[in-house]
């Protein structure tokens, strides 16, 4: 038998730990306030300059805090961009809780146009969102957060349409809504790259492209749910609440009249 080798296998050097690129979320009151101030400073700087022309020291100077405070929450400027992008994504989600009138609920095409207009207006009010979410300036973690948000938004958009209209049975419908959102994102990205903004022309292009795709699987006309039809006939507005959600237990009819929720409206009728 061959003699066993006395040579030892060299030890494997473990790879270095991955670089922290996500923001460190605050846990206490003062930390929450300072974190918000740093995100505000990131937004202000990104409004005035490109992402390549700013760093953590500029964020600290703008927020009037020591640089160590910035490094505590944001190990890199990409982490600060991610924190700002997360704020914007939460802002986009809040748009779906706005009351709707007949102009937005006359058909699924109208609801799609209304939601797209709300998104366009939000981008216009927050120029850094264009850079981070359409321009790709936020780094890989921001791009990943945006992709994950679009996947969630596809489910939420489906639930929103189903809360408004009687949807027929459709196979792989969540995937179809995801494709629809990606079509919109692609058109808006072209608008930003060409003009630095979302123009009315490209809003119309995004709307036409998304409606044309949805017509491949949605009938031209969907019936509005009866509770919404009755509310609109009374001059009320409607907040779409997905069936089975926690909010649907609080506001079963999801009706808003003159800024008053359906629960308050019912109690006022009893007086």
Residue pairs with C-beta under 8 A, 6 or more apart in sequence:
19 75
19 76
20 75
20 76
20 79
21 75
21 76
21 78
21 79
21 82
21 139
21 140
21 141
22 79
22 82
22 141
23 35
23 73
23 74
23 79
23 80
23 82
23 83
23 86
24 72
24 73
24 74
24 75
24 79
25 35
26 32
26 34
26 35
26 73
31 73
34 63
34 65
34 69
34 73
35 73
35 83
37 63
37 65
38 59
38 60
38 63
38 65
38 69
38 70
38 73
38 74
38 80
38 83
39 80
39 83
39 84
39 87
40 63
41 59
41 60
41 62
41 63
42 59
42 80
42 81
42 83
42 84
42 128
43 84
43 87
43 126
43 128
44 62
45 54
45 58
45 59
45 62
46 54
46 81
46 84
46 127
46 128
46 131
46 132
47 127
47 128
50 131
50 137
51 77
51 81
51 131
51 137
51 138
52 137
54 77
55 77
56 67
56 70
56 71
56 74
56 76
56 77
56 80
57 67
57 70
59 70
59 74
59 77
59 80
60 66
60 67
60 69
60 70
63 69
63 70
70 80
73 79
73 80
73 83
74 80
74 83
76 139
78 138
78 139
78 140
78 141
78 142
79 141
81 132
81 137
81 138
81 139
81 142
82 138
82 139
82 141
82 142
82 145
84 128
84 132
84 138
85 129
85 132
85 133
85 138
85 142
85 145
85 146
86 145
88 122
88 126
88 128
88 129
88 132
88 133
89 133
89 145
89 146
89 149
91 122
91 126
92 119
92 122
92 149
92 153
93 153
93 156
95 115
95 118
95 119
95 122
96 115
96 156
96 160
96 240
97 239
98 118
98 239
99 237
99 238
99 239
99 256
100 111
100 114
100 237
100 238
100 239
100 240
101 232
101 237
101 238
102 232
103 110
103 114
104 110
104 111
104 113
104 114
105 111
105 164
105 224
105 228
105 232
105 238
107 221
107 222
108 161
108 164
108 165
108 214
108 218
108 222
109 211
111 160
111 161
111 164
112 207
112 210
112 211
112 214
113 207
113 211
115 157
115 160
116 184
116 203
116 206
116 207
116 210
117 203
119 184
120 188
120 198
120 203
122 129
123 129
123 130
123 134
123 188
123 197
123 198
124 197
124 198
127 197
130 192
130 196
130 197
130 198
131 137
131 138
132 138
132 142
133 142
133 146
134 185
134 188
134 189
134 192
134 193
135 189
135 192
135 193
136 143
150 178
150 181
150 182
150 185
151 178
153 181
154 174
154 175
154 177
154 178
154 180
154 181
155 174
155 177
156 242
157 177
157 180
157 181
158 173
158 174
158 177
159 242
159 243
159 245
160 240
160 242
161 167
161 177
161 222
162 242
162 243
163 225
163 240
163 241
163 242
163 243
163 254
164 224
164 225
164 228
164 238
164 240
165 222
165 223
165 224
165 225
166 222
166 223
166 225
167 173
167 222
168 219
170 176
170 217
170 218
173 217
176 213
176 214
176 217
179 213
180 210
180 213
180 214
183 206
183 209
183 210
183 213
184 206
184 209
184 210
187 202
187 205
187 206
187 209
188 198
188 202
188 206
190 202
191 197
191 198
191 199
191 201
191 202
191 203
191 205
191 206
192 198
195 202
227 253
227 254
227 255
228 238
228 254
231 237
231 238
231 253
231 255
232 238
234 257
235 257
236 255
236 256
236 257
237 255
237 256
237 257
238 254
238 255
238 256
239 251
239 254
239 255
239 256
240 254
241 247
241 248
241 251
241 254
242 248
247 254
248 254
250 263
251 261
251 262
251 263
252 262
253 262
254 262
255 261
255 262
255 265
256 262
257 265
260 268
